[in-house]
Amino acid sequence: MAEKILIVEDEPTLQETLAYNLKKQGYEVDATGDGTAAVEKARELKPDLILLDIMLPGMDGFEVCKMIRKDMTVPILMLTARDDEIDRVVGLEVGADDYLTKPFSMRELIARVKALLRRVKIMQQEINGSGEKHKVYKTQNLEIDDTRREVLLNGSAVELKPKEYDLLLYLLQHKGQVLSRELILERVWGWDYFGDSRTVDVHVRWLREKIEEDPSKPKRIITVRSAGYRFEG
């Protein structure tokens, strides 16, 4: 069965170009140029991936991303007209998995689409093939239930974005080890991720705000100068 991609782009020519090229790759494609309609279509179609423009009439791409993230973990590739770091950071903060700056080549876009879809498949295969009914990690007052993708701190649920969860799990699985930003980026985001190591720093900061008693003086996720990060539990 063909994988479904939802295009959310209000510029008609680009929307048509994206749809044409993705259909040529064998994907099933639906499209809209309206933010509110995008949220409704995402809930109805349950696509395998969403291409989401930031600049949309009415509800912008950031708000659309936040709304979709309340219901599903579908990979979201944001499209931005500016090479502006604040756009990228905000996009990641609201739950986007990757971003692409306009103008871009169709070859690069398709490569990123394939990379995101491939990463989801690998994760699903690992879950389905693990053979374990329940996998729980515990360290002091922090608990991760990897079967449910649930995090508890002092017995209370901690709301994490998908990549925050993946990062925390990877750090915990390698407790006590010094992990470079590049290694974390490769293992958590994938070797074919197109971002840079600042993405790791941003997500570490967000994690600290949620699991550290004092984020300004972290005792769990330790920065190792010129080396990376170490998880101490």
PASEBA-1860 file (N, C-alpha, C; in nm, 3 decimals):
! residues 233
1> MAEKILIV> 0.085/-0.120/0.000/0.000/0.000/0.000/0.088/0.125/0.000 ~ 0.055/0.221/-0.086/0.135/0.343/-0.098/0.127/0.426/0.029 ~ 0.239/0.484/0.067/0.241/0.572/0.184/0.172/0.704/0.149 ~ 0.099/0.759/0.247/0.020/0.880/0.225/0.095/1.003/0.274 ~ 0.099/1.105/0.190/0.164/1.231/0.226/0.062/1.344/0.212 ~ 0.053/1.427/0.315/-0.033/1.544/0.312/0.054/1.668/0.290 ~ 0.025/1.742/0.183/0.097/1.866/0.154/0.012/1.983/0.202 ~ 0.073/2.070/0.285/0.004/2.190/0.332/0.085/2.310/0.281
9> EDEPTLQE> 0.042/2.365/0.169/0.115/2.472/0.100/0.014/2.557/0.025 ~ 0.014/2.690/0.052/-0.088/2.777/-0.007/-0.049/2.836/-0.142 ~ 0.076/2.815/-0.185/0.117/2.866/-0.316/0.083/2.759/-0.420 ~ -0.015/2.784/-0.507/-0.067/2.680/-0.597/0.037/2.611/-0.684 ~ 0.129/2.688/-0.741/0.229/2.628/-0.830/0.319/2.532/-0.754 ~ 0.367/2.574/-0.636/0.453/2.487/-0.557/0.375/2.365/-0.508 ~ 0.251/2.385/-0.466/0.169/2.273/-0.422/0.155/2.169/-0.533 ~ 0.127/2.215/-0.654/0.112/2.124/-0.768/0.244/2.054/-0.801
17> TLAYNLKK> 0.354/2.128/-0.794/0.485/2.071/-0.824/0.522/1.962/-0.722 ~ 0.498/1.991/-0.594/0.525/1.893/-0.490/0.440/1.768/-0.510 ~ 0.312/1.788/-0.535/0.221/1.674/-0.553/0.263/1.589/-0.673 ~ 0.297/1.654/-0.784/0.336/1.583/-0.905/0.459/1.497/-0.881 ~ 0.562/1.556/-0.819/0.687/1.483/-0.798/0.674/1.372/-0.696 ~ 0.593/1.392/-0.594/0.574/1.287/-0.493/0.491/1.171/-0.549 ~ 0.393/1.204/-0.631/0.315/1.098/-0.696/0.403/1.015/-0.788 ~ 0.497/1.081/-0.856/0.591/1.008/-0.943/0.675/0.908/-0.864
25> QGYEVDAT> 0.697/0.937/-0.735/0.773/0.848/-0.649/0.688/0.734/-0.594 ~ 0.559/0.737/-0.627/0.471/0.628/-0.583/0.391/0.657/-0.458 ~ 0.397/0.781/-0.408/0.322/0.814/-0.287/0.179/0.854/-0.321 ~ 0.089/0.829/-0.227/-0.048/0.878/-0.237/-0.049/1.017/-0.175 ~ -0.098/1.116/-0.249/-0.084/1.255/-0.208/-0.220/1.324/-0.195 ~ -0.234/1.401/-0.089/-0.348/1.492/-0.074/-0.289/1.628/-0.038 ~ -0.362/1.736/-0.066/-0.306/1.869/-0.044/-0.412/1.969/-0.005 ~ -0.368/2.072/0.066/-0.453/2.184/0.103/-0.365/2.306/0.122
33> GDGTAAVE> -0.424/2.424/0.108/-0.349/2.546/0.130/-0.396/2.623/0.252 ~ -0.478/2.558/0.333/-0.539/2.624/0.449/-0.502/2.550/0.577 ~ -0.461/2.626/0.679/-0.417/2.566/0.803/-0.525/2.489/0.877 ~ -0.642/2.547/0.889/-0.752/2.480/0.959/-0.791/2.352/0.888 ~ -0.799/2.358/0.755/-0.832/2.239/0.676/-0.724/2.133/0.690 ~ -0.598/2.177/0.707/-0.488/2.083/0.723/-0.505/1.997/0.847 ~ -0.545/2.060/0.958/-0.566/1.986/1.082/-0.677/1.883/1.064 ~ -0.785/1.924/0.999/-0.898/1.833/0.976/-0.858/1.718/0.885
41> KARELKPD> -0.783/1.748/0.778/-0.739/1.644/0.685/-0.644/1.546/0.753 ~ -0.555/1.599/0.837/-0.461/1.511/0.907/-0.535/1.412/0.995 ~ -0.636/1.460/1.066/-0.713/1.373/1.154/-0.793/1.271/1.075 ~ -0.843/1.312/0.958/-0.924/1.223/0.876/-0.840/1.121/0.799 ~ -0.731/1.168/0.737/-0.652/1.082/0.648/-0.548/1.000/0.722 ~ -0.501/1.050/0.839/-0.392/0.986/0.912/-0.275/0.957/0.819 ~ -0.215/1.062/0.763/-0.106/1.044/0.666/0.020/0.987/0.731 ~ 0.108/0.934/0.648/0.236/0.881/0.696/0.339/0.991/0.713
49> LILLDIML> 0.315/1.107/0.648/0.407/1.220/0.658/0.334/1.347/0.616 ~ 0.372/1.460/0.676/0.312/1.588/0.641/0.421/1.687/0.600 ~ 0.403/1.750/0.483/0.487/1.862/0.441/0.410/1.988/0.479 ~ 0.467/2.070/0.563/0.392/2.181/0.623/0.463/2.314/0.604 ~ 0.402/2.403/0.526/0.456/2.537/0.508/0.429/2.619/0.633 ~ 0.521/2.710/0.667/0.501/2.794/0.786/0.402/2.906/0.758 ~ 0.421/2.975/0.645/0.338/3.090/0.613/0.209/3.045/0.545 ~ 0.100/3.040/0.622/-0.029/2.999/0.572/-0.134/3.104/0.609
57> PGMDGFEV> -0.239/3.116/0.531/-0.346/3.209/0.568/-0.421/3.158/0.690 ~ -0.462/3.250/0.776/-0.535/3.210/0.896/-0.442/3.150/0.999 ~ -0.450/3.020/1.019/-0.365/2.948/1.114/-0.230/2.918/1.049 ~ -0.119/2.968/1.109/0.011/2.943/1.047/0.062/2.802/1.076 ~ 0.175/2.767/1.011/0.228/2.632/1.021/0.265/2.591/1.162 ~ 0.314/2.685/1.244/0.349/2.652/1.381/0.227/2.606/1.459 ~ 0.116/2.680/1.443/-0.006/2.645/1.515/-0.063/2.514/1.464 ~ -0.056/2.494/1.332/-0.103/2.367/1.272/-0.024/2.251/1.331
65> CKMIRKDM> 0.107/2.267/1.340/0.194/2.162/1.394/0.156/2.129/1.538 ~ 0.133/2.232/1.619/0.095/2.209/1.758/-0.037/2.134/1.769 ~ -0.133/2.172/1.685/-0.264/2.107/1.687/-0.252/1.959/1.648 ~ -0.174/1.931/1.544/-0.158/1.794/1.496/-0.086/1.709/1.600 ~ 0.012/1.768/1.667/0.091/1.695/1.765/0.008/1.651/1.887 ~ -0.105/1.715/1.908/-0.192/1.673/2.019/-0.256/1.538/1.991 ~ -0.266/1.502/1.863/-0.337/1.380/1.824/-0.249/1.269/1.769 ~ -0.134/1.304/1.709/-0.056/1.202/1.639/0.092/1.236/1.635
73> TVPILMLT> 0.172/1.132/1.610/0.317/1.148/1.605/0.371/1.140/1.463 ~ 0.285/1.162/1.363/0.324/1.158/1.223/0.445/1.249/1.199 ~ 0.545/1.205/1.123/0.659/1.293/1.094/0.616/1.417/1.016 ~ 0.668/1.532/1.056/0.633/1.660/0.995/0.760/1.728/0.945 ~ 0.762/1.758/0.815/0.873/1.831/0.753/0.823/1.972/0.724 ~ 0.878/2.071/0.795/0.833/2.209/0.779/0.909/2.278/0.667 ~ 0.837/2.361/0.592/0.895/2.439/0.484/0.893/2.586/0.523 ~ 1.010/2.650/0.518/1.019/2.790/0.558/1.080/2.873/0.446
81> ARDDEIDR> 1.030/2.994/0.430/1.078/3.082/0.323/1.204/3.156/0.364 ~ 1.240/3.149/0.493/1.357/3.221/0.541/1.456/3.125/0.605 ~ 1.584/3.151/0.584/1.688/3.073/0.651/1.715/3.139/0.786 ~ 1.614/3.135/0.870/1.617/3.206/0.998/1.617/3.104/1.111 ~ 1.717/3.112/1.199/1.730/3.013/1.305/1.608/3.010/1.396 ~ 1.544/3.126/1.417/1.429/3.129/1.507/1.315/3.046/1.450 ~ 1.299/3.047/1.317/1.197/2.963/1.254/1.226/2.816/1.279 ~ 1.352/2.778/1.265/1.389/2.638/1.282/1.369/2.594/1.427
89> VVGLEVGA> 1.411/2.679/1.521/1.398/2.645/1.663/1.252/2.635/1.703 ~ 1.171/2.733/1.661/1.029/2.730/1.695/0.963/2.608/1.631 ~ 1.001/2.577/1.506/0.946/2.460/1.440/0.975/2.332/1.516 ~ 1.097/2.318/1.563/1.133/2.200/1.642/1.060/2.201/1.775 ~ 1.044/2.319/1.833/0.980/2.330/1.965/0.834/2.285/1.959 ~ 0.765/2.315/1.850/0.623/2.278/1.842/0.604/2.135/1.791 ~ 0.715/2.067/1.757/0.703/1.925/1.727/0.742/1.881/1.588 ~ 0.798/1.972/1.506/0.842/1.931/1.372/0.963/1.837/1.382
97> DDYLTKPF> 0.977/1.748/1.284/1.089/1.655/1.283/1.207/1.705/1.200 ~ 1.180/1.789/1.102/1.284/1.841/1.014/1.232/1.968/0.950 ~ 1.321/2.044/0.886/1.281/2.167/0.820/1.362/2.181/0.692 ~ 1.306/2.254/0.597/1.370/2.275/0.468/1.345/2.419/0.426 ~ 1.451/2.490/0.387/1.441/2.630/0.352/1.417/2.648/0.202 ~ 1.319/2.729/0.168/1.293/2.763/0.028/1.396/2.865/-0.021 ~ 1.436/2.861/-0.147/1.401/2.757/-0.246/1.483/2.631/-0.223 ~ 1.427/2.517/-0.254/1.497/2.390/-0.236/1.484/2.309/-0.364
105> SMRELIAR> 1.573/2.214/-0.381/1.564/2.127/-0.497/1.467/2.014/-0.467 ~ 1.399/1.966/-0.567/1.305/1.856/-0.548/1.379/1.730/-0.505 ~ 1.501/1.716/-0.551/1.581/1.599/-0.513/1.607/1.597/-0.363 ~ 1.639/1.715/-0.307/1.665/1.721/-0.163/1.537/1.695/-0.085 ~ 1.426/1.753/-0.129/1.300/1.731/-0.058/1.263/1.584/-0.056 ~ 1.274/1.518/-0.170/1.239/1.376/-0.177/1.333/1.293/-0.091 ~ 1.460/1.332/-0.086/1.555/1.261/-0.001/1.517/1.272/0.146 ~ 1.472/1.388/0.187/1.432/1.407/0.326/1.302/1.333/0.357
113> VKALLRRV> 1.210/1.334/0.263/1.086/1.259/0.281/1.117/1.111/0.300 ~ 1.202/1.056/0.215/1.237/0.914/0.224/1.309/0.884/0.355 ~ 1.395/0.978/0.398/1.469/0.957/0.523/1.375/0.951/0.642 ~ 1.279/1.044/0.648/1.184/1.046/0.759/1.096/0.921/0.760 ~ 1.047/0.881/0.644/0.962/0.762/0.636/1.042/0.635/0.670 ~ 1.167/0.631/0.626/1.251/0.515/0.656/1.277/0.504/0.806 ~ 1.296/0.618/0.870/1.323/0.618/1.015/1.202/0.565/1.092 ~ 1.082/0.604/1.049/0.960/0.556/1.114/0.948/0.405/1.097
121> KIMQQEIN> 0.976/0.354/0.978/0.969/0.210/0.953/1.064/0.133/1.043 ~ 1.186/0.184/1.055/1.286/0.117/1.137/1.241/0.111/1.283 ~ 1.186/0.222/1.332/1.137/0.226/1.470/1.023/0.126/1.491 ~ 0.933/0.118/1.395/0.821/0.024/1.405/0.870/-0.120/1.403 ~ 0.968/-0.149/1.317/1.023/-0.284/1.309/1.091/-0.323/1.439 ~ 1.162/-0.227/1.500/1.229/-0.255/1.627/1.127/-0.284/1.737 ~ 1.017/-0.207/1.737/0.914/-0.230/1.838/0.846/-0.365/1.816 ~ 0.808/-0.393/1.690/0.737/-0.517/1.658/0.825/-0.641/1.673
129> GSGEKHKV> 0.954/-0.622/1.649/1.042/-0.739/1.652/1.117/-0.757/1.782 ~ 1.089/-0.672/1.879/1.164/-0.681/2.004/1.131/-0.806/2.083 ~ 1.006/-0.853/2.068/0.965/-0.973/2.141/0.943/-0.950/2.288 ~ 0.955/-0.825/2.331/0.937/-0.794/2.473/0.803/-0.726/2.493 ~ 0.726/-0.777/2.590/0.592/-0.723/2.611/0.596/-0.591/2.687 ~ 0.696/-0.576/2.773/0.698/-0.456/2.855/0.844/-0.422/2.890 ~ 0.890/-0.306/2.846/1.027/-0.266/2.876/1.024/-0.135/2.953 ~ 1.075/-0.139/3.076/1.074/-0.022/3.163/1.215/0.008/3.211
137> YKTQNLEI> 1.253/0.135/3.204/1.383/0.180/3.254/1.359/0.268/3.376 ~ 1.437/0.247/3.481/1.420/0.326/3.603/1.556/0.378/3.649 ~ 1.556/0.502/3.696/1.674/0.559/3.758/1.628/0.663/3.859 ~ 1.654/0.638/3.986/1.607/0.723/4.094/1.456/0.746/4.082 ~ 1.414/0.872/4.070/1.270/0.902/4.065/1.218/0.918/3.923 ~ 1.297/0.873/3.825/1.259/0.884/3.684/1.234/0.746/3.626 ~ 1.123/0.730/3.555/1.088/0.601/3.497/1.041/0.619/3.352 ~ 1.093/0.533/3.264/1.052/0.537/3.124/0.992/0.401/3.087
145> DDTRREVL> 0.868/0.404/3.045/0.801/0.285/2.995/0.809/0.292/2.843 ~ 0.902/0.217/2.784/0.926/0.228/2.640/0.818/0.160/2.558 ~ 0.740/0.073/2.618/0.629/0.011/2.546/0.520/0.114/2.522 ~ 0.494/0.194/2.623/0.390/0.298/2.613/0.446/0.433/2.573 ~ 0.580/0.443/2.563/0.647/0.571/2.537/0.600/0.674/2.640 ~ 0.607/0.632/2.767/0.559/0.715/2.877/0.673/0.743/2.974 ~ 0.680/0.867/3.022/0.783/0.907/3.117/0.716/0.954/3.245 ~ 0.764/0.901/3.359/0.712/0.941/3.489/0.824/1.000/3.573
153> LNGSAVEL> 0.794/1.111/3.639/0.887/1.174/3.731/0.816/1.186/3.865 ~ 0.870/1.119/3.966/0.803/1.113/4.097/0.661/1.059/4.083 ~ 0.642/0.968/3.989/0.513/0.905/3.970/0.415/0.982/3.884 ~ 0.452/1.104/3.843/0.363/1.186/3.761/0.412/1.187/3.616 ~ 0.318/1.185/3.522/0.353/1.182/3.380/0.421/1.312/3.338 ~ 0.524/1.297/3.254/0.595/1.412/3.196/0.563/1.415/3.047 ~ 0.509/1.527/3.000/0.474/1.539/2.858/0.598/1.575/2.777 ~ 0.640/1.482/2.690/0.755/1.506/2.605/0.716/1.500/2.458
161> KPKEYDLL> 0.780/1.583/2.377/0.764/1.573/2.234/0.836/1.447/2.185 ~ 0.801/1.394/2.068/0.860/1.268/2.021/1.012/1.265/2.026 ~ 1.077/1.370/1.978/1.224/1.369/1.976/1.282/1.390/2.115 ~ 1.213/1.460/2.203/1.258/1.472/2.341/1.258/1.334/2.407 ~ 1.154/1.258/2.381/1.146/1.122/2.436/1.259/1.036/2.382 ~ 1.280/1.038/2.251/1.385/0.956/2.189/1.522/0.993/2.245 ~ 1.546/1.122/2.265/1.674/1.167/2.319/1.693/1.120/2.462 ~ 1.589/1.136/2.545/1.598/1.093/2.685/1.624/0.943/2.694
169> LYLLQHKG> 1.554/0.866/2.614/1.572/0.721/2.616/1.714/0.683/2.578 ~ 1.766/0.747/2.472/1.903/0.716/2.428/2.005/0.752/2.536 ~ 1.988/0.868/2.599/2.080/0.907/2.706/2.075/0.809/2.823 ~ 1.954/0.769/2.860/1.938/0.676/2.972/1.997/0.540/2.940 ~ 1.979/0.494/2.817/2.034/0.365/2.776/2.187/0.365/2.776 ~ 2.247/0.483/2.774/2.394/0.495/2.774/2.440/0.576/2.896 ~ 2.374/0.550/3.007/2.402/0.619/3.133/2.550/0.611/3.169 ~ 2.608/0.726/3.205/2.747/0.732/3.247/2.846/0.751/3.134
177> QVLSRELI> 2.801/0.735/3.010/2.890/0.750/2.895/2.888/0.894/2.844 ~ 3.003/0.941/2.799/3.010/1.073/2.736/2.975/1.055/2.589 ~ 2.869/1.123/2.546/2.818/1.109/2.409/2.834/1.242/2.337 ~ 2.901/1.241/2.224/2.921/1.364/2.148/2.790/1.407/2.083 ~ 2.779/1.534/2.054/2.659/1.585/1.987/2.638/1.518/1.852 ~ 2.748/1.495/1.781/2.738/1.432/1.649/2.685/1.289/1.660 ~ 2.732/1.216/1.763/2.685/1.078/1.781/2.537/1.078/1.818 ~ 2.498/1.167/1.908/2.357/1.176/1.947/2.271/1.209/1.827
185> LERVWGWD> 2.316/1.305/1.746/2.241/1.345/1.627/2.223/1.226/1.533 ~ 2.329/1.147/1.517/2.324/1.032/1.427/2.230/0.924/1.479 ~ 2.237/0.895/1.610/2.161/0.783/1.665/2.014/0.819/1.693 ~ 1.988/0.944/1.730/1.851/0.983/1.764/1.776/1.038/1.643 ~ 1.844/1.120/1.564/1.777/1.180/1.448/1.801/1.099/1.320 ~ 1.907/1.016/1.319/1.935/0.935/1.201/2.056/0.989/1.125 ~ 2.134/0.900/1.066/2.257/0.941/0.998/2.228/1.032/0.879 ~ 2.105/1.023/0.824/2.072/1.103/0.706/1.996/1.230/0.742
193> YFGDSRTV> 1.996/1.269/0.872/1.931/1.393/0.912/2.011/1.510/0.860 ~ 1.942/1.616/0.814/2.009/1.727/0.749/2.037/1.845/0.841 ~ 2.000/1.835/0.967/2.022/1.945/1.060/2.165/1.946/1.113 ~ 2.190/2.027/1.218/2.324/2.032/1.277/2.315/2.008/1.427 ~ 2.431/2.008/1.493/2.438/1.968/1.633/2.368/2.065/1.727 ~ 2.336/2.185/1.681/2.261/2.278/1.767/2.123/2.222/1.801 ~ 2.073/2.137/1.712/1.945/2.071/1.739/1.952/1.994/1.869 ~ 2.065/1.926/1.895/2.083/1.849/2.017/2.080/1.942/2.138
201> DVHVRWLR> 2.151/2.054/2.130/2.157/2.148/2.242/2.018/2.201/2.277 ~ 1.939/2.231/2.175/1.804/2.283/2.198/1.719/2.180/2.270 ~ 1.724/2.054/2.225/1.643/1.949/2.286/1.691/1.915/2.427 ~ 1.821/1.921/2.450/1.874/1.899/2.585/1.820/2.006/2.679 ~ 1.818/2.131/2.633/1.766/2.241/2.716/1.620/2.216/2.751 ~ 1.540/2.174/2.653/1.399/2.146/2.680/1.382/2.031/2.777 ~ 1.464/1.926/2.761/1.455/1.812/2.852/1.489/1.853/2.994 ~ 1.593/1.933/3.009/1.633/1.978/3.143/1.520/2.054/3.212
209> EKIEEDPS> 1.449/2.134/3.135/1.338/2.210/3.192/1.226/2.119/3.244 ~ 1.222/1.996/3.194/1.112/1.906/3.232/1.152/1.800/3.335 ~ 1.282/1.764/3.340/1.320/1.655/3.431/1.423/1.693/3.537 ~ 1.479/1.814/3.527/1.578/1.857/3.626/1.509/1.939/3.736 ~ 1.553/1.921/3.859/1.499/2.001/3.969/1.532/2.147/3.950 ~ 1.656/2.175/3.907/1.700/2.311/3.875/1.769/2.305/3.738 ~ 1.698/2.341/3.630/1.755/2.330/3.495/1.885/2.408/3.477 ~ 1.905/2.515/3.556/2.028/2.594/3.544/2.148/2.524/3.607
217> KPKRIITV> 2.119/2.424/3.694/2.225/2.344/3.757/2.190/2.196/3.743 ~ 2.196/2.146/3.620/2.150/2.009/3.594/2.234/1.903/3.664 ~ 2.164/1.801/3.717/2.231/1.689/3.782/2.209/1.558/3.708 ~ 2.119/1.560/3.609/2.093/1.440/3.530/2.168/1.444/3.398 ~ 2.142/1.546/3.318/2.207/1.559/3.187/2.321/1.659/3.202 ~ 2.441/1.606/3.208/2.560/1.686/3.237/2.631/1.724/3.107 ~ 2.666/1.852/3.095/2.747/1.897/2.981/2.893/1.867/3.008 ~ 2.957/1.796/2.916/3.099/1.768/2.926/3.169/1.859/2.827
225> RSAGYRFE> 3.244/1.954/2.878/3.301/2.059/2.795/3.382/2.003/2.678 ~ 3.354/2.055/2.560/3.423/2.018/2.435/3.402/1.871/2.397 ~ 3.310/1.802/2.466/3.292/1.660/2.436/3.147/1.625/2.404 ~ 3.052/1.677/2.483/2.912/1.642/2.458/2.832/1.637/2.587 ~ 2.759/1.528/2.608/2.672/1.516/2.725/2.688/1.379/2.790 ~ 2.660/1.375/2.921/2.662/1.249/2.997/2.538/1.245/3.085 ~ 2.468/1.133/3.083/2.349/1.116/3.167/2.388/1.049/3.298 ~ 2.352/1.114/3.408/2.391/1.063/3.541/2.274/1.006/3.620
233> G> 2.152/1.014/3.562/2.038/0.955/3.633/1.968/1.052/3.724
END
